[in-house]
Structure formats: C-alpha cells, structure tokens
Amino acid sequence: MRRGTRMLLALLVAGAVLAAGGWSWWQGRQARLPEGIAFGNGRLEAEQVDVATKYAGRVIEILAREGDMVEVGQILAQMDTAELEAQLRQAEAETRRFRRSVEEALAQLEQRRGEATLAARNLDRTLRLAAQGHSPQQTVDRHRTEARSADAARDAAERHVEALREAVQAAQAAAERLSQQIQETSLRAPRSGRVQYRLAQPGEVLAPGGKLLTILDLTDVHMTIFLPARAAGRLAIGADARLVLDAVPDTPLPGRVSFVAAQAQFTPRQVETREERENLMYRVRVKLPPALLRRYEDQVKVGITGLAYVRLDAGVPWPTTLQSRLTEPDWWAE
C-alpha cells in the first residue's frame, strides 16, 4: 500500500473518531439535562452593516474610529464634492437660461396668435365679399394662404414654448439629482451600533460601492448552534432559550429561537440508516432580546463563546442552573 493511501486512510479514521467522540460528548452532556432541553455551543455574532459610497469619489474625512458607538443618521465620513458642485452650478445656470427663453418664446407666441387671428378675420371678410361678387378670386387665394401661414407659425411657436418648458424641467431634474448626490456624499450611519472596522483612509479614491466602515448592530445579537435531527425536528421558532457565556458562566441570559435550518448542514447523497439520519446536524439561531442588549450595550461584545440551551417542550421548567436575575424580566415585552 502506498504511503499516500495509508495517510489518507489514517485521516479518515481520525475524522470518524472525532465525529463519534463529539457525538458521544453531546449525548453525555444531554443526559444531564431534563428531558425536553437541548443545547449546542457557538459564539456571539451581531448583524454587520457596511457604510459604503454610492458614487465614485475621494474620501475627504472619516469622523469615526474603530470601537466608537454611533447613532443612526450620524455623519461618519465626507466625500469630495468639488466636481459635483461645479456640475450643479452649470445645471442651475441652464435652468435660468431656459426660463428666460420660455419668457421670450411666450411673447413670440402671443404675437403669432395675434397674426393668426388677424389673418383669419381677413380671410372671412374676403370670402363674404367674394360671395357678393366684390372681391376677385386672387385676393381670396392670397388671404387663404396668409391665414394658413399664420396658423402654422402659431402652432410652431406653441411647440417651441413646450420644448423650452421641457428643457427647463430637464435642467431642474439634473440640478435636483446633483443636489441629491452632494447630500449623499455625507455618509451617515444606517444603524446605531459600534464601529468594528475602518476600511479606508482620507485621501483614498473609492469606486461606487467602496466600503469605508463596518458597523455592528448591538441590538441584533445572536448565537448559532447545531442540533441533531431528533432535537431540531421538535424545536419551534420562538421557543424559549438560555445562553451561558464562557466569560460569565454564572449568569445565564434569556433568548429565543429565531431560525431553524430547513436542511441539514451535512446531507449525504443517500441516507439509508436511522443512525445516519440521527447524525445529521441542523443550524439553529438563538437571538438575545433587543431590550436587554440596549440596557447593557456598553458591555456587549461579539465573538464570545458559550452554550445555548433551547427548550423543545414549553412545559418543561428551566433548571435552577439556567436561571438568573436577567432571565426573570420579560425583556421581549419591552
């Protein structure tokens, strides 16, 4: 047998031993809990929100540092606006120019309307005289041509006014768009939270969507654990939970199940035996109450490891080891 083959077999055997050991550890720990309560280990995570540019540009100033607490709507960074402001001035100048052109075109339109009215009256008078035999056909044809020309000039003047008004609207829209872009160069916090990473520095030129900061929403903190199929199948969304962090093992925290995966984390192509089905692990998310997180916002830290206990049966009471002063209030009602 080749050396590489022997090493591969050894690795496979070691992996199987570790998997069996992990399953045995879970079963042993589970045996010490009341029937109807399951648990898994994980670490605290928070929702991350990136502060990014909508348009390309140069970073002028970044007002937040890593670790700073920020409020929703707070200005965190400023992009260069010199080019946008120049374009805005040009659009505003074009708006004023088109408005003056509209005023001039309206004056010309009134003149063309008057000429069309006069030509129509002349034609009507000539037609009455021709009917009485007092006007030659040549005069009738001339006045008819003048009336048609006057009508065409009036219609052209009306279309010119309408085109200039549309030009005014387009220039106004361009100015409003540029003004909005200038406002969006002041990058604001989309949520309240703590700055986790600072990804750019003043003076850098970023493309559209370039990230400057990453914010952790400390009111949306959860722990992801994995449970076997037998436990995950009995678990309900919204089920009561407890979190015990390694940093404060004597203070269990309240929680709720907010997510149970619809598929196992690892699913073989064919699951033929009951033992294989029981070994499938499902991802479960346990969320901490936002009211509790807001109360202790300065102490919330992500990445802390611990255990999450979930209640599969709502009628099973929590053991005293999973109760504390923080689990007594109804934080979800606040």
C-alpha positions as a printed Julia matrix, in Angstrom:
334×3 Matrix{Float64}:
   0.0    0.0     0.0
   1.36   3.36   -0.93
   2.31   5.85    1.76
  -0.19   8.46    0.49
  -3.03   5.94    0.64
  -2.11   4.96    4.2
  -2.1    8.63    5.27
  -5.5    9.2     3.68
  -6.97   6.2     5.48
  -5.46   7.41    8.74
  -7.04  10.83    8.3
 -10.43   9.3     7.53
 -10.23   7.11   10.62
  -9.21  10.08   12.77
 -12.13  12.12   11.41
 -14.56   9.31   12.18
 -13.18   9.0    15.71
 -13.53  12.74   16.28
 -17.08  12.76   14.95
 -18.0    9.81   17.14
 -16.33  11.49   20.11
 -18.22  14.72   19.5
 -21.5   12.86   19.25
 -20.73  10.93   22.45
 -19.85  14.2    24.24
 -23.13  15.75   23.14
 -25.09  12.7    24.25
 -23.32  12.65   27.64
 -23.93  16.34   28.25
 -27.52  15.98   27.08
 -28.11  13.17   29.56
 -27.51  15.57   32.45
 -30.29  17.9    31.25
 -34.03  17.48   31.82
 -35.9   15.78   29.02
 -37.08  18.44   26.57
 -34.0   20.68   26.72
 -31.18  20.55   24.17
 -28.01  22.57   23.79
 -25.17  23.45   21.44
 -22.01  25.52   21.55
 -21.3   28.65   19.5
 -20.18  32.25   19.69
 -21.98  35.58   19.83
 -22.46  37.29   16.48
 -24.02  40.61   15.54
 -25.52  41.89   12.31
 -22.88  43.74   10.31
 -23.73  46.81    8.22
 -21.25  48.32    5.79
 -21.04  52.08    5.23
 -20.17  52.42    1.54
 -20.09  55.09   -1.14
 -22.87  55.26   -3.7
 -20.76  57.17   -6.21
 -17.05  57.17   -7.01
 -15.02  59.86   -5.3
 -12.21  60.88   -2.97
 -12.55  60.5     0.79
 -12.07  63.88    2.46
 -12.68  62.97    6.11
 -13.64  59.97    8.25
 -15.22  61.01   11.54
 -15.48  57.61   13.28
 -12.82  55.31   14.67
 -12.87  51.61   15.4
 -14.72  50.98   18.65
 -16.79  54.19   18.51
 -20.51  53.99   19.25
 -22.55  55.73   16.55
 -26.22  56.66   16.24
 -28.43  56.12   13.22
 -28.19  59.12   10.87
 -24.88  60.31   12.32
 -22.42  61.61    9.7
 -19.45  59.24    9.64
 -17.48  60.35    6.55
 -17.36  63.08    3.94
 -16.55  62.65    0.24
 -15.14  65.32   -2.1
 -17.93  67.41   -3.68
 -15.97  69.94   -5.78
 -16.82  68.36   -9.15
 -20.45  67.78   -8.23
 -20.86  71.36   -7.04
 -19.46  72.64  -10.37
 -21.94  70.47  -12.27
 -24.73  71.74  -10.03
 -23.88  75.37  -10.79
 -23.91  74.57  -14.51
 -27.32  72.87  -14.25
 -28.74  75.82  -12.29
 -27.39  78.25  -14.91
 -29.0   76.23  -17.7
 -32.29  76.28  -15.79
 -32.22  80.07  -15.57
 -31.31  80.37  -19.28
 -34.16  78.13  -20.39
 -36.6   80.04  -18.21
 -35.64  83.31  -19.92
 -36.04  81.57  -23.27
 -39.53  80.48  -22.25
 -40.48  84.07  -21.44
 -39.23  85.23  -24.85
 -40.99  82.37  -26.61
 -44.26  83.2   -24.86
 -44.03  86.76  -26.11
 -43.46  85.5   -29.66
 -46.36  83.07  -29.27
 -48.71  85.93  -28.38
 -47.57  87.77  -31.5
 -48.13  84.7   -33.69
 -51.58  84.18  -32.19
 -52.49  87.77  -32.97
 -51.27  87.41  -36.55
 -53.25  84.18  -36.97
 -56.41  85.85  -35.63
 -55.99  88.83  -37.98
 -55.36  86.56  -40.97
 -58.46  84.52  -40.16
 -60.59  87.7   -39.98
 -59.21  88.98  -43.28
 -59.97  85.63  -44.93
 -63.51  85.6   -43.54
 -64.17  89.16  -44.73
 -62.74  88.39  -48.18
 -64.9   85.3   -48.52
 -68.06  87.3   -47.75
 -67.1   89.95  -50.32
 -66.31  87.26  -52.9
 -69.73  85.7   -52.34
 -71.27  89.08  -53.18
 -69.03  89.43  -56.24
 -66.99  92.31  -54.79
 -63.63  90.51  -54.34
 -61.58  88.74  -57.0
 -60.5   85.11  -56.59
 -56.85  86.18  -56.49
 -57.45  88.14  -53.26
 -59.29  85.19  -51.75
 -56.38  82.84  -52.51
 -53.85  85.28  -51.07
 -55.74  85.71  -47.8
 -56.29  81.97  -47.53
 -52.53  81.39  -47.91
 -51.77  84.1   -45.32
 -54.2   82.51  -42.86
 -52.64  79.09  -43.3
 -49.14  80.52  -42.86
 -50.21  82.38  -39.72
 -51.76  79.22  -38.27
 -48.58  77.25  -38.99
 -46.42  79.95  -37.38
 -48.67  79.97  -34.3
 -48.51  76.16  -33.98
 -44.72  76.22  -34.35
 -44.46  78.88  -31.64
 -46.6   76.76  -29.3
 -44.38  73.69  -29.9
 -41.28  75.82  -29.29
 -42.67  77.0   -25.94
 -43.48  73.42  -24.95
 -39.97  72.26  -25.9
 -38.39  75.03  -23.83
 -40.58  74.15  -20.84
 -39.43  70.53  -21.11
 -35.83  71.79  -21.27
 -36.45  73.73  -18.04
 -37.82  70.57  -16.39
 -34.8   68.55  -17.56
 -32.36  71.16  -16.25
 -34.23  71.29  -12.93
 -34.15  67.49  -12.68
 -30.4   67.5   -13.35
 -29.89  70.13  -10.65
 -32.02  68.15   -8.17
 -30.12  64.95   -8.98
 -26.78  66.66   -8.43
 -28.02  68.24   -5.21
 -29.1   64.79   -4.0
 -25.7   63.35   -4.92
 -23.99  66.1    -2.94
 -26.12  65.25    0.09
 -25.22  61.57   -0.3
 -21.51  62.38   -0.16
 -22.07  62.85    3.58
 -22.1   59.19    4.59
 -24.4   58.53    7.53
 -24.79  55.56    9.85
 -27.61  53.32    8.6
 -27.99  51.84   12.09
 -26.89  52.54   15.61
 -24.01  50.37   16.8
 -20.28  50.05   17.27
 -17.7   50.63   14.54
 -15.98  47.29   14.02
 -13.62  48.05   11.13
 -12.3   51.15    9.38
 -11.62  50.08    5.8
 -10.44  53.32    4.14
  -8.4   56.41    4.92
  -8.79  60.11    3.99
  -7.39  60.81    0.53
  -8.26  57.43   -0.96
 -10.31  57.34   -4.17
 -13.09  54.77   -3.97
 -15.2   53.22   -6.69
 -19.0   53.1    -6.4
 -19.84  50.78   -3.52
 -16.42  51.24   -1.9
 -16.59  50.37    1.81
 -15.35  52.78    4.47
 -16.64  51.36    7.75
 -18.3   48.26    9.16
 -20.82  48.74   11.98
 -22.07  46.08   14.37
 -25.74  46.43   15.32
 -25.54  45.57   19.02
 -29.32  45.31   19.31
 -29.31  42.34   16.9
 -27.03  39.75   18.52
 -27.4   36.0    18.21
 -25.59  32.69   18.66
 -25.57  29.97   16.01
 -25.56  26.37   17.22
 -26.06  22.98   15.59
 -28.5   20.36   16.83
 -29.12  16.79   15.7
 -32.19  15.96   13.66
 -34.07  14.48   16.62
 -33.83  17.77   18.56
 -34.16  20.15   15.61
 -37.34  18.42   14.46
 -39.05  19.19   17.78
 -37.79  22.77   18.02
 -40.24  25.59   17.28
 -39.45  29.08   16.04
 -39.82  31.42   19.01
 -39.0   28.71   21.56
 -37.53  29.88   24.85
 -33.75  29.62   25.2
 -30.88  30.34   27.56
 -27.32  31.41   26.74
 -24.4   30.72   29.06
 -21.27  32.6    28.02
 -17.81  31.38   28.92
 -16.93  34.89   30.14
 -19.83  34.97   32.65
 -20.77  31.31   33.25
 -22.75  32.12   36.41
 -25.19  34.48   34.65
 -27.46  32.73   32.11
 -29.04  35.08   29.58
 -32.53  34.85   28.08
 -33.01  34.15   24.4
 -35.37  32.92   21.73
 -35.02  30.63   18.74
 -35.27  32.85   15.66
 -34.24  30.38   12.94
 -34.06  26.64   12.28
 -32.48  25.49    9.03
 -34.73  23.62    6.61
 -31.86  21.4     5.53
 -29.13  19.63    7.44
 -25.69  21.2     7.46
 -24.29  17.97    6.04
 -26.55  15.73    3.99
 -25.1   12.64    2.25
 -26.46  11.71   -1.16
 -28.22   8.69    0.31
 -29.22   8.42    3.97
 -30.1    4.78    4.29
 -29.9    4.03    8.01
 -31.52   5.53   11.08
 -28.13   6.17   12.68
 -27.05   8.29    9.71
 -30.25  10.35    9.9
 -29.73  10.96   13.61
 -26.19  12.21   12.99
 -27.4   15.0    10.67
 -26.91  18.4    12.31
 -29.2   21.4    11.71
 -28.25  25.04   12.09
 -30.2   26.93   14.77
 -30.02  30.62   15.63
 -30.75  31.87   19.16
 -31.36  35.59   19.48
 -30.89  37.81   22.54
 -33.66  40.31   23.47
 -33.02  43.78   21.94
 -34.2   45.45   25.17
 -31.58  43.55   27.19
 -28.89  44.43   24.66
 -29.81  48.13   24.78
 -29.67  48.08   28.59
 -26.15  46.63   28.61
 -24.97  48.0    25.26
 -21.55  49.06   26.57
 -20.85  45.51   27.75
 -21.97  43.66   24.62
 -19.07  42.01   22.79
 -19.26  39.69   19.82
 -17.06  36.65   19.41
 -17.53  35.42   22.99
 -18.01  31.65   23.07
 -20.58  29.8    25.1
 -23.5   27.39   25.12
 -27.09  27.94   24.02
 -29.84  25.85   25.6
 -33.21  25.55   23.84
 -36.47  24.24   25.21
 -38.04  21.61   22.97
 -41.07  21.27   25.24
 -42.62  24.5    26.54
 -43.95  22.65   29.59
 -40.5   21.68   30.87
 -39.25  24.12   33.57
 -35.75  25.52   33.37
 -33.32  24.06   35.93
 -32.02  26.5    38.53
 -28.57  26.41   36.92
 -30.06  28.1    33.85
 -31.86  30.86   35.74
 -30.55  34.25   36.88
 -31.74  37.77   37.66
 -31.54  38.52   33.93
 -33.86  35.69   32.95
 -36.68  36.83   35.26
 -37.92  40.01   33.44
 -39.89  39.71   30.21
 -37.4   41.53   28.01
 -39.34  40.71   24.86
 -42.31  42.78   26.05
 -40.24  45.98   26.35
